């Protein structure tokens, strides 16, 4: 995080490769199911964040994709078509179309979205809202939030069985 880089590690040799400069404060990373692109959430000034795509074949950094405020997580749908980035201070989730590396309109979900997970069929994303003690299902076909699900005090993470 402090070096503003992502360090690829060769699993064949268990060695670090040349660090990739991505911008200030990388905080989360996700890789498309085909392995072609890594998406890195980076912290900007005043909690204004972006997501930096990296072509994994060449370790080439693409154009940053602007997302909301205080983003510290990212998940990619199993079909690889969309990444969702929860923006805690904005109360939104930013969908990113991976084919074009463009952000769509933010989805308003409530107080403190902090984590997201997709169903295996990629049809629904579940977003943890820490500040609201809720999990919000989102239809990925329409980017429409559904009825909130009460989740106990300060939920922080989520996983979905395959």
OpenMM code with the backbone's topology and positions (N, CA, C; nanometers):
from openmm import Vec3, app, unit

residues = "UNK UNK UNK UNK UNK UNK UNK UNK UNK UNK UNK UNK UNK UNK UNK UNK UNK UNK UNK UNK UNK UNK UNK UNK UNK UNK UNK UNK UNK UNK UNK UNK UNK UNK UNK UNK UNK UNK UNK UNK UNK UNK UNK UNK UNK UNK UNK UNK UNK UNK UNK UNK UNK UNK UNK UNK UNK UNK UNK UNK UNK UNK UNK UNK UNK UNK UNK UNK UNK UNK UNK UNK UNK UNK UNK UNK UNK UNK UNK UNK UNK UNK UNK UNK UNK UNK UNK UNK UNK UNK UNK UNK UNK UNK UNK UNK UNK UNK UNK UNK UNK UNK UNK UNK UNK UNK UNK UNK UNK UNK UNK UNK UNK UNK UNK UNK UNK UNK UNK UNK UNK UNK UNK UNK UNK UNK UNK UNK UNK UNK UNK UNK UNK UNK UNK UNK UNK UNK UNK UNK UNK UNK UNK UNK UNK UNK UNK UNK UNK UNK UNK UNK UNK UNK UNK UNK UNK UNK UNK UNK UNK UNK".split()
positions = [
    Vec3(0.0814, -0.1200, 0.0000),
    Vec3(0.0000, 0.0000, 0.0000),
    Vec3(0.0864, 0.1272, 0.0000),
    Vec3(0.1824, 0.1332, 0.0906),
    Vec3(0.2651, 0.2544, 0.1015),
    Vec3(0.3571, 0.2749, -0.0184),
    Vec3(0.3894, 0.1669, -0.0899),
    Vec3(0.4764, 0.1806, -0.2069),
    Vec3(0.3974, 0.2123, -0.3337),
    Vec3(0.2637, 0.2143, -0.3233),
    Vec3(0.1757, 0.2465, -0.4365),
    Vec3(0.1907, 0.1453, -0.5503),
    Vec3(0.2174, 0.0208, -0.5150),
    Vec3(0.2407, -0.0821, -0.6161),
    Vec3(0.1630, -0.2097, -0.5855),
    Vec3(0.1561, -0.2941, -0.6887),
    Vec3(0.1088, -0.4319, -0.6778),
    Vec3(0.2267, -0.5184, -0.7197),
    Vec3(0.2560, -0.6205, -0.6419),
    Vec3(0.3687, -0.7073, -0.6732),
    Vec3(0.3178, -0.8437, -0.7191),
    Vec3(0.3350, -0.8770, -0.8466),
    Vec3(0.2984, -1.0113, -0.8934),
    Vec3(0.3947, -1.1139, -0.8322),
    Vec3(0.3425, -1.2303, -0.8003),
    Vec3(0.4253, -1.3386, -0.7486),
    Vec3(0.4088, -1.4584, -0.8406),
    Vec3(0.5192, -1.5112, -0.8897),
    Vec3(0.5161, -1.6304, -0.9730),
    Vec3(0.4905, -1.7508, -0.8824),
    Vec3(0.3780, -1.8174, -0.9034),
    Vec3(0.3489, -1.9356, -0.8215),
    Vec3(0.4340, -2.0553, -0.8642),
    Vec3(0.4897, -2.0508, -0.9836),
    Vec3(0.5766, -2.1598, -1.0298),
    Vec3(0.7100, -2.1589, -0.9560),
    Vec3(0.7574, -2.0368, -0.9215),
    Vec3(0.8893, -2.0258, -0.8572),
    Vec3(0.8833, -1.9646, -0.7173),
    Vec3(0.7634, -1.9220, -0.6752),
    Vec3(0.7476, -1.8537, -0.5459),
    Vec3(0.8404, -1.7332, -0.5316),
    Vec3(0.8491, -1.6569, -0.6407),
    Vec3(0.9322, -1.5371, -0.6373),
    Vec3(0.8510, -1.4149, -0.6805),
    Vec3(0.8881, -1.3028, -0.6228),
    Vec3(0.8239, -1.1762, -0.6587),
    Vec3(0.8780, -1.1270, -0.7913),
    Vec3(0.7882, -1.0732, -0.8718),
    Vec3(0.8270, -1.0114, -0.9969),
    Vec3(0.8363, -0.8602, -0.9757),
    Vec3(0.8649, -0.7866, -1.0818),
    Vec3(0.8784, -0.6412, -1.0733),
    Vec3(0.7463, -0.5786, -1.0276),
    Vec3(0.7486, -0.4943, -0.9243),
    Vec3(0.6275, -0.4262, -0.8779),
    Vec3(0.5674, -0.3374, -0.9874),
    Vec3(0.4359, -0.3267, -0.9864),
    Vec3(0.3615, -0.2480, -1.0840),
    Vec3(0.3059, -0.1250, -1.0134),
    Vec3(0.3418, -0.0055, -1.0594),
    Vec3(0.2901, 0.1191, -1.0014),
    Vec3(0.1428, 0.1351, -1.0390),
    Vec3(0.0559, 0.1524, -0.9364),
    Vec3(-0.0866, 0.1659, -0.9622),
    Vec3(-0.1476, 0.2940, -0.9076),
    Vec3(-0.0775, 0.3639, -0.8209),
    Vec3(-0.1332, 0.4843, -0.7605),
    Vec3(-0.1371, 0.4714, -0.6096),
    Vec3(-0.1808, 0.5777, -0.5440),
    Vec3(-0.1718, 0.5825, -0.3987),
    Vec3(-0.2647, 0.4836, -0.3293),
    Vec3(-0.2097, 0.4120, -0.2347),
    Vec3(-0.2856, 0.3279, -0.1443),
    Vec3(-0.3686, 0.2166, -0.2034),
    Vec3(-0.3106, 0.1237, -0.2794),
    Vec3(-0.3916, 0.0102, -0.3246),
    Vec3(-0.4467, -0.0659, -0.2046),
    Vec3(-0.5764, -0.0987, -0.2086),
    Vec3(-0.6393, -0.1589, -0.0911),
    Vec3(-0.7115, -0.2895, -0.1194),
    Vec3(-0.7376, -0.3216, -0.2440),
    Vec3(-0.8076, -0.4463, -0.2770),
    Vec3(-0.7767, -0.4832, -0.4213),
    Vec3(-0.7898, -0.6124, -0.4509),
    Vec3(-0.7618, -0.6605, -0.5863),
    Vec3(-0.8532, -0.7782, -0.6166),
    Vec3(-0.8949, -0.7875, -0.7418),
    Vec3(-0.9725, -0.9023, -0.7908),
    Vec3(-0.9297, -0.9298, -0.9342),
    Vec3(-0.9379, -1.0549, -0.9733),
    Vec3(-0.8935, -1.0956, -1.1065),
    Vec3(-1.0101, -1.1591, -1.1809),
    Vec3(-1.0240, -1.1253, -1.3077),
    Vec3(-1.1319, -1.1813, -1.3884),
    Vec3(-1.1174, -1.3332, -1.3967),
    Vec3(-1.2284, -1.4045, -1.4119),
    Vec3(-1.2222, -1.5510, -1.4172),
    Vec3(-1.1304, -1.6061, -1.5262),
    Vec3(-1.1144, -1.5334, -1.6366),
    Vec3(-1.0247, -1.5802, -1.7431),
    Vec3(-0.8780, -1.5493, -1.7128),
    Vec3(-0.8532, -1.4756, -1.6036),
    Vec3(-0.7168, -1.4439, -1.5629),
    Vec3(-0.6505, -1.3331, -1.6420),
    Vec3(-0.7221, -1.2696, -1.7324),
    Vec3(-0.6611, -1.1693, -1.8204),
    Vec3(-0.6412, -1.0321, -1.7575),
    Vec3(-0.7256, -0.9969, -1.6601),
    Vec3(-0.7183, -0.8626, -1.6030),
    Vec3(-0.7304, -0.8678, -1.4511),
    Vec3(-0.6423, -0.7926, -1.3856),
    Vec3(-0.6531, -0.7691, -1.2421),
    Vec3(-0.7075, -0.6283, -1.2235),
    Vec3(-0.7990, -0.6115, -1.1290),
    Vec3(-0.8549, -0.4798, -1.0981),
    Vec3(-0.8142, -0.4439, -0.9567),
    Vec3(-0.7486, -0.3279, -0.9419),
    Vec3(-0.6948, -0.2847, -0.8135),
    Vec3(-0.7658, -0.1572, -0.7685),
    Vec3(-0.8208, -0.1589, -0.6479),
    Vec3(-0.8810, -0.0392, -0.5897),
    Vec3(-0.7688, 0.0437, -0.5286),
    Vec3(-0.7627, 0.1712, -0.5668),
    Vec3(-0.6612, 0.2614, -0.5107),
    Vec3(-0.7290, 0.3807, -0.4433),
    Vec3(-0.6689, 0.4229, -0.3326),
    Vec3(-0.7205, 0.5360, -0.2550),
    Vec3(-0.6728, 0.6658, -0.3168),
    Vec3(-0.7614, 0.7606, -0.3279),
    Vec3(-0.7229, 0.8917, -0.3782),
    Vec3(-0.7360, 0.9959, -0.2691),
    Vec3(-0.7151, 1.1206, -0.3031),
    Vec3(-0.7305, 1.2303, -0.2074),
    Vec3(-0.8759, 1.2396, -0.1622),
    Vec3(-0.8967, 1.2722, -0.0364),
    Vec3(-1.0311, 1.2875, 0.0209),
    Vec3(-1.1175, 1.1633, 0.0008),
    Vec3(-1.0566, 1.0464, 0.0089),
    Vec3(-1.1245, 0.9179, -0.0045),
    Vec3(-1.1870, 0.8962, -0.1413),
    Vec3(-1.1493, 0.9760, -0.2411),
    Vec3(-1.1990, 0.9585, -0.3771),
    Vec3(-1.1152, 0.8496, -0.4421),
    Vec3(-1.1780, 0.7415, -0.4797),
    Vec3(-1.1041, 0.6248, -0.5248),
    Vec3(-1.1196, 0.5998, -0.6735),
    Vec3(-1.0332, 0.5126, -0.7220),
    Vec3(-1.0443, 0.4636, -0.8586),
    Vec3(-1.0056, 0.3165, -0.8595),
    Vec3(-1.0345, 0.2531, -0.9708),
    Vec3(-0.9960, 0.1144, -0.9926),
    Vec3(-0.9033, 0.1127, -1.1131),
    Vec3(-0.7888, 0.0495, -1.0954),
    Vec3(-0.6888, 0.0446, -1.2010),
    Vec3(-0.6851, -0.0962, -1.2596),
    Vec3(-0.7148, -0.1099, -1.3897),
    Vec3(-0.7027, -0.2409, -1.4534),
    Vec3(-0.5578, -0.2700, -1.4910),
    Vec3(-0.5184, -0.3952, -1.4756),
    Vec3(-0.3843, -0.4385, -1.5155),
    Vec3(-0.3989, -0.5591, -1.6070),
    Vec3(-0.3427, -0.5519, -1.7275),
    Vec3(-0.3390, -0.6672, -1.8187),
    Vec3(-0.2350, -0.7641, -1.7619),
    Vec3(-0.2786, -0.8811, -1.7202),
    Vec3(-0.1883, -0.9732, -1.6508),
    Vec3(-0.0824, -1.0346, -1.7425),
    Vec3(-0.1069, -1.0429, -1.8705),
    Vec3(-0.0082, -1.1007, -1.9635),
    Vec3(0.1159, -1.0132, -1.9751),
    Vec3(0.0959, -0.8797, -1.9621),
    Vec3(0.2074, -0.7861, -1.9811),
    Vec3(0.2349, -0.6998, -1.8580),
    Vec3(0.1488, -0.7122, -1.7565),
    Vec3(0.1566, -0.6262, -1.6366),
    Vec3(0.1469, -0.4786, -1.6718),
    Vec3(0.0683, -0.4491, -1.7746),
    Vec3(0.0467, -0.3126, -1.8207),
    Vec3(-0.0750, -0.2528, -1.7514),
    Vec3(-0.0567, -0.1326, -1.6981),
    Vec3(-0.1632, -0.0625, -1.6279),
    Vec3(-0.2505, 0.0124, -1.7279),
    Vec3(-0.3816, -0.0008, -1.7124),
    Vec3(-0.4756, 0.0707, -1.7974),
    Vec3(-0.5206, 0.2008, -1.7328),
    Vec3(-0.6112, 0.2695, -1.7994),
    Vec3(-0.6644, 0.3974, -1.7514),
    Vec3(-0.7472, 0.3751, -1.6245),
    Vec3(-0.7239, 0.4552, -1.5192),
    Vec3(-0.8024, 0.4419, -1.3962),
    Vec3(-0.9517, 0.4655, -1.4215),
    Vec3(-1.0331, 0.3914, -1.3494),
    Vec3(-1.1790, 0.4006, -1.3591),
    Vec3(-1.2279, 0.4644, -1.2292),
    Vec3(-1.2908, 0.5793, -1.2388),
    Vec3(-1.3350, 0.6496, -1.1184),
    Vec3(-1.4537, 0.5787, -1.0541),
    Vec3(-1.4467, 0.5627, -0.9210),
    Vec3(-1.5562, 0.5056, -0.8435),
    Vec3(-1.5894, 0.6020, -0.7298),
    Vec3(-1.6640, 0.5565, -0.6300),
    Vec3(-1.7080, 0.6455, -0.5223),
    Vec3(-1.6054, 0.6660, -0.4130),
    Vec3(-1.6533, 0.7155, -0.2999),
    Vec3(-1.5663, 0.7520, -0.1876),
    Vec3(-1.5480, 0.6361, -0.0905),
    Vec3(-1.4248, 0.6201, -0.0432),
    Vec3(-1.3857, 0.5220, 0.0578),
    Vec3(-1.4150, 0.3792, 0.0128),
    Vec3(-1.3583, 0.3432, -0.0992),
    Vec3(-1.3734, 0.2081, -0.1538),
    Vec3(-1.2562, 0.1228, -0.1071),
    Vec3(-1.2859, 0.0086, -0.0494),
    Vec3(-1.1791, -0.0789, 0.0002),
    Vec3(-1.2002, -0.2238, -0.0412),
    Vec3(-1.2942, -0.2483, -0.1317),
    Vec3(-1.3216, -0.3856, -0.1748),
    Vec3(-1.3621, -0.3859, -0.3217),
    Vec3(-1.3543, -0.5039, -0.3822),
    Vec3(-1.3990, -0.5242, -0.5199),
    Vec3(-1.4286, -0.6720, -0.5371),
    Vec3(-1.5305, -0.7016, -0.6157),
    Vec3(-1.5606, -0.8404, -0.6517),
    Vec3(-1.5970, -0.8435, -0.7995),
    Vec3(-1.5631, -0.9536, -0.8634),
    Vec3(-1.5943, -0.9709, -1.0054),
    Vec3(-1.6925, -1.0861, -1.0186),
    Vec3(-1.7972, -1.0638, -1.0980),
    Vec3(-1.8979, -1.1675, -1.1195),
    Vec3(-1.8330, -1.2912, -1.1795),
    Vec3(-1.8821, -1.4092, -1.1443),
    Vec3(-1.8255, -1.5322, -1.2001),
    Vec3(-1.8264, -1.5382, -1.3527),
    Vec3(-1.9219, -1.4680, -1.4179),
    Vec3(-1.9225, -1.4670, -1.5646),
    Vec3(-1.8191, -1.3689, -1.6202),
    Vec3(-1.7548, -1.2913, -1.5329),
    Vec3(-1.6475, -1.2003, -1.5731),
    Vec3(-1.6922, -1.0714, -1.6382),
    Vec3(-1.8221, -1.0478, -1.6490),
    Vec3(-1.8712, -0.9310, -1.7217),
    Vec3(-1.8701, -0.8016, -1.6411),
    Vec3(-1.8815, -0.8147, -1.5088),
    Vec3(-1.8973, -0.6970, -1.4249),
    Vec3(-1.8151, -0.7080, -1.2973),
    Vec3(-1.7594, -0.5963, -1.2543),
    Vec3(-1.6996, -0.5848, -1.1215),
    Vec3(-1.7862, -0.4880, -1.0429),
    Vec3(-1.8029, -0.5134, -0.9145),
    Vec3(-1.8762, -0.4226, -0.8266),
    Vec3(-1.7803, -0.3719, -0.7199),
    Vec3(-1.7848, -0.2409, -0.6967),
    Vec3(-1.7000, -0.1768, -0.5976),
    Vec3(-1.7893, -0.1053, -0.4966),
    Vec3(-1.7922, -0.1519, -0.3694),
    Vec3(-1.8684, -0.0794, -0.2679),
    Vec3(-1.7949, 0.0475, -0.2264),
    Vec3(-1.8698, 0.1570, -0.2164),
    Vec3(-1.8145, 0.2882, -0.1819),
    Vec3(-1.8744, 0.3309, -0.0475),
    Vec3(-1.8031, 0.3043, 0.0592),
    Vec3(-1.8568, 0.3191, 0.1937),
    Vec3(-1.9104, 0.4583, 0.2239),
    Vec3(-1.8330, 0.5608, 0.1960),
    Vec3(-1.8778, 0.6969, 0.2289),
    Vec3(-1.9829, 0.7496, 0.1321),
    Vec3(-1.9924, 0.6921, 0.0155),
    Vec3(-2.0921, 0.7373, -0.0812),
    Vec3(-2.2261, 0.6661, -0.0639),
    Vec3(-2.2269, 0.5524, 0.0071),
    Vec3(-2.3498, 0.4752, 0.0212),
    Vec3(-2.3919, 0.4103, -0.1092),
    Vec3(-2.2928, 0.3817, -0.1951),
    Vec3(-2.3223, 0.3275, -0.3278),
    Vec3(-2.2321, 0.2094, -0.3605),
    Vec3(-2.2677, 0.1421, -0.4689),
    Vec3(-2.1832, 0.0406, -0.5309),
    Vec3(-2.1658, 0.0837, -0.6760),
    Vec3(-2.0408, 0.0843, -0.7230),
    Vec3(-2.0151, 0.1211, -0.8615),
    Vec3(-1.9939, -0.0052, -0.9442),
    Vec3(-2.0817, -0.0311, -1.0430),
    Vec3(-2.0578, -0.1420, -1.1358),
    Vec3(-1.9579, -0.0991, -1.2432),
    Vec3(-1.8681, -0.1883, -1.2772),
    Vec3(-1.7714, -0.1637, -1.3844),
    Vec3(-1.7888, -0.2723, -1.4892),
    Vec3(-1.8094, -0.2307, -1.6144),
    Vec3(-1.8183, -0.3263, -1.7245),
    Vec3(-1.6756, -0.3653, -1.7632),
    Vec3(-1.6414, -0.4911, -1.7470),
    Vec3(-1.5030, -0.5326, -1.7692),
    Vec3(-1.4645, -0.5359, -1.9165),
    Vec3(-1.5593, -0.5486, -2.0055),
    Vec3(-1.5273, -0.5523, -2.1482),
    Vec3(-1.4789, -0.4162, -2.1986),
    Vec3(-1.5278, -0.3079, -2.1351),
    Vec3(-1.4901, -0.1726, -2.1770),
    Vec3(-1.4135, -0.0951, -2.0699),
    Vec3(-1.4034, -0.1533, -1.9502),
    Vec3(-1.3408, -0.0852, -1.8363),
    Vec3(-1.4043, 0.0506, -1.8100),
    Vec3(-1.5375, 0.0536, -1.8102),
    Vec3(-1.6101, 0.1769, -1.7815),
    Vec3(-1.7042, 0.1553, -1.6632),
    Vec3(-1.7183, 0.2611, -1.5836),
    Vec3(-1.8100, 0.2580, -1.4701),
    Vec3(-1.9502, 0.2935, -1.5179),
    Vec3(-2.0475, 0.2228, -1.4614),
    Vec3(-2.1870, 0.2569, -1.4843),
    Vec3(-2.2338, 0.3457, -1.3694),
    Vec3(-2.3592, 0.3884, -1.3747),
    Vec3(-2.4135, 0.4738, -1.2693),
    Vec3(-2.4078, 0.4016, -1.1353),
    Vec3(-2.3677, 0.4730, -1.0295),
    Vec3(-2.3627, 0.4117, -0.8969),
    Vec3(-2.5014, 0.3653, -0.8522),
    Vec3(-2.5023, 0.2559, -0.7781),
    Vec3(-2.6255, 0.1991, -0.7244),
    Vec3(-2.6343, 0.2388, -0.5776),
    Vec3(-2.7400, 0.3073, -0.5385),
    Vec3(-2.7570, 0.3496, -0.3990),
    Vec3(-2.8068, 0.2320, -0.3164),
    Vec3(-2.7296, 0.1985, -0.2110),
    Vec3(-2.7630, 0.0818, -0.1290),
    Vec3(-2.7818, 0.1138, 0.0182),
    Vec3(-2.7371, 0.2285, 0.0657),
    Vec3(-2.7533, 0.2618, 0.2069),
    Vec3(-2.6205, 0.2893, 0.2739),
    Vec3(-2.6237, 0.2932, 0.4034),
    Vec3(-2.5103, 0.3374, 0.4837),
    Vec3(-2.3977, 0.2351, 0.4909),
    Vec3(-2.2801, 0.2753, 0.4508),
    Vec3(-2.1586, 0.1995, 0.4727),
    Vec3(-2.1401, 0.0692, 0.3981),
    Vec3(-2.1667, 0.0638, 0.2664),
    Vec3(-2.1369, -0.0605, 0.1949),
    Vec3(-1.9871, -0.0904, 0.2010),
    Vec3(-1.9542, -0.2147, 0.2362),
    Vec3(-1.8137, -0.2447, 0.2633),
    Vec3(-1.7649, -0.3736, 0.1973),
    Vec3(-1.8555, -0.4616, 0.1579),
    Vec3(-1.8149, -0.5889, 0.0974),
    Vec3(-1.9228, -0.6337, -0.0004),
    Vec3(-1.8832, -0.7183, -0.0954),
    Vec3(-1.9773, -0.7670, -0.1964),
    Vec3(-1.9379, -0.9067, -0.2398),
    Vec3(-2.0391, -0.9877, -0.2716),
    Vec3(-2.0171, -1.1223, -0.3263),
    Vec3(-2.1269, -1.1523, -0.4275),
    Vec3(-2.0924, -1.2296, -0.5295),
    Vec3(-2.1862, -1.2653, -0.6358),
    Vec3(-2.2326, -1.4096, -0.6208),
    Vec3(-2.3564, -1.4351, -0.6650),
    Vec3(-2.4030, -1.5729, -0.6737),
    Vec3(-2.3283, -1.6413, -0.7890),
    Vec3(-2.3160, -1.7743, -0.7851),
    Vec3(-2.2419, -1.8447, -0.8904),
    Vec3(-2.2941, -1.8190, -1.0317),
    Vec3(-2.4245, -1.7886, -1.0457),
    Vec3(-2.4805, -1.7621, -1.1784),
    Vec3(-2.4657, -1.6154, -1.2204),
    Vec3(-2.4032, -1.5349, -1.1376),
    Vec3(-2.3770, -1.3918, -1.1635),
    Vec3(-2.5029, -1.3060, -1.1683),
    Vec3(-2.6182, -1.3596, -1.1314),
    Vec3(-2.7429, -1.2845, -1.1429),
    Vec3(-2.7697, -1.1897, -1.0269),
    Vec3(-2.7071, -1.2176, -0.9118),
    Vec3(-2.7307, -1.1345, -0.7939),
    Vec3(-2.5992, -1.1068, -0.7229),
    Vec3(-2.5825, -0.9817, -0.6825),
    Vec3(-2.4709, -0.9438, -0.5960),
    Vec3(-2.5300, -0.9099, -0.4599),
    Vec3(-2.4632, -0.9540, -0.3546),
    Vec3(-2.5061, -0.9223, -0.2187),
    Vec3(-2.4045, -0.8270, -0.1586),
    Vec3(-2.4531, -0.7114, -0.1128),
    Vec3(-2.3661, -0.6060, -0.0612),
    Vec3(-2.3880, -0.5907, 0.0890),
    Vec3(-2.2791, -0.5984, 0.1643),
    Vec3(-2.2843, -0.5786, 0.3085),
    Vec3(-2.2802, -0.4287, 0.3367),
    Vec3(-2.3805, -0.3805, 0.4113),
    Vec3(-2.3848, -0.2403, 0.4532),
    Vec3(-2.3589, -0.2349, 0.6030),
    Vec3(-2.2348, -0.2086, 0.6379),
    Vec3(-2.1888, -0.2072, 0.7762),
    Vec3(-2.2693, -0.1098, 0.8614),
    Vec3(-2.2896, 0.0111, 0.8116),
    Vec3(-2.3576, 0.1135, 0.8897),
    Vec3(-2.5065, 0.0901, 0.9061),
    Vec3(-2.5658, 0.0084, 0.8214),
    Vec3(-2.7098, -0.0169, 0.8274),
    Vec3(-2.7420, -0.1544, 0.8854),
    Vec3(-2.6385, -0.2350, 0.9137),
    Vec3(-2.6581, -0.3711, 0.9650),
    Vec3(-2.7454, -0.4540, 0.8701),
    Vec3(-2.7228, -0.4358, 0.7410),
    Vec3(-2.8032, -0.5022, 0.6385),
    Vec3(-2.7159, -0.5606, 0.5282),
    Vec3(-2.7748, -0.6550, 0.4552),
    Vec3(-2.7192, -0.7035, 0.3297),
    Vec3(-2.8219, -0.6705, 0.2227),
    Vec3(-2.7761, -0.6102, 0.1156),
    Vec3(-2.8655, -0.5660, 0.0081),
    Vec3(-2.8414, -0.6522, -0.1148),
    Vec3(-2.9442, -0.7262, -0.1616),
    Vec3(-2.9285, -0.7986, -0.2884),
    Vec3(-2.9477, -0.7026, -0.4052),
    Vec3(-2.8666, -0.7192, -0.5083),
    Vec3(-2.8784, -0.6357, -0.6287),
    Vec3(-2.8929, -0.7274, -0.7493),
    Vec3(-2.9953, -0.7038, -0.8295),
    Vec3(-3.0110, -0.7746, -0.9562),
    Vec3(-2.9079, -0.7194, -1.0531),
    Vec3(-2.8161, -0.8032, -1.0988),
    Vec3(-2.7106, -0.7549, -1.1880),
    Vec3(-2.7618, -0.7257, -1.3291),
    Vec3(-2.8756, -0.7807, -1.3651),
    Vec3(-2.9322, -0.7534, -1.4980),
    Vec3(-2.9790, -0.6088, -1.5091),
    Vec3(-3.0274, -0.5535, -1.3963),
    Vec3(-3.0835, -0.4183, -1.3977),
    Vec3(-3.0111, -0.3221, -1.3036),
    Vec3(-2.9163, -0.3744, -1.2244),
    Vec3(-2.8484, -0.2962, -1.1204),
    Vec3(-2.9473, -0.2328, -1.0237),
    Vec3(-3.0523, -0.3086, -0.9916),
    Vec3(-3.1566, -0.2625, -0.9012),
    Vec3(-3.1437, -0.3319, -0.7662),
    Vec3(-3.1353, -0.2531, -0.6571),
    Vec3(-3.1300, -0.3152, -0.5254),
    Vec3(-3.2653, -0.3728, -0.4855),
    Vec3(-3.2608, -0.4844, -0.4142),
    Vec3(-3.3822, -0.5476, -0.3639),
    Vec3(-3.4053, -0.5119, -0.2183),
    Vec3(-3.4954, -0.5853, -0.1569),
    Vec3(-3.5309, -0.5604, -0.0175),
    Vec3(-3.4127, -0.5948, 0.0735),
    Vec3(-3.3763, -0.5039, 0.1658),
    Vec3(-3.2659, -0.5295, 0.2577),
    Vec3(-3.2911, -0.6513, 0.3461),
    Vec3(-3.1825, -0.7187, 0.3815),
    Vec3(-3.1870, -0.8360, 0.4676),
    Vec3(-3.1137, -0.7995, 0.5972),
    Vec3(-3.1814, -0.8096, 0.7123),
    Vec3(-3.1190, -0.7789, 0.8409),
    Vec3(-3.0054, -0.8773, 0.8650),
    Vec3(-2.8903, -0.8252, 0.9106),
    Vec3(-2.7713, -0.9111, 0.9192),
    Vec3(-2.6970, -0.9029, 1.0516),
    Vec3(-2.7583, -0.8596, 1.1589),
    Vec3(-2.6866, -0.8503, 1.2852),
    Vec3(-2.6103, -0.7201, 1.2951),
    Vec3(-2.5354, -0.7051, 1.4032),
    Vec3(-2.4665, -0.5805, 1.4307),
    Vec3(-2.3325, -0.5751, 1.3579),
    Vec3(-2.3142, -0.4720, 1.2786),
    Vec3(-2.1911, -0.4420, 1.2055),
    Vec3(-2.1374, -0.5595, 1.1221),
    Vec3(-2.2154, -0.6085, 1.0268),
    Vec3(-2.1611, -0.7120, 0.9370),
    Vec3(-2.0453, -0.6534, 0.8574),
    Vec3(-1.9441, -0.7358, 0.8300),
    Vec3(-1.8225, -0.6822, 0.7717),
    Vec3(-1.7763, -0.7558, 0.6458),
    Vec3(-1.8205, -0.8791, 0.6285),
    Vec3(-1.7744, -0.9595, 0.5144),
    Vec3(-1.8870, -1.0494, 0.4674),
    Vec3(-1.8712, -1.1061, 0.3488),
    Vec3(-1.9724, -1.1962, 0.2939),
    Vec3(-1.9057, -1.2949, 0.1993),
    Vec3(-1.9596, -1.4144, 0.1955),
    Vec3(-1.9166, -1.5162, 0.1010),
    Vec3(-2.0402, -1.5957, 0.0611),
    Vec3(-2.0390, -1.6494, -0.0584),
    Vec3(-2.1502, -1.7291, -0.1101),
    Vec3(-2.0966, -1.8639, -0.1514),
    Vec3(-2.1647, -1.9710, -0.1096),
    Vec3(-2.1189, -2.1039, -0.1466),
    Vec3(-2.1350, -2.1250, -0.2963),
    Vec3(-2.0409, -2.1980, -0.3561),
    Vec3(-2.0499, -2.2215, -0.5008),
    Vec3(-2.1596, -2.3205, -0.5344),
] * unit.nanometer
topology = app.Topology()
chain = topology.addChain("A")
for resn in residues:
    res = topology.addResidue(resn, chain)
    for name in ("N", "CA", "C"):
        topology.addAtom(name, app.Element.getBySymbol(name[0]), res)
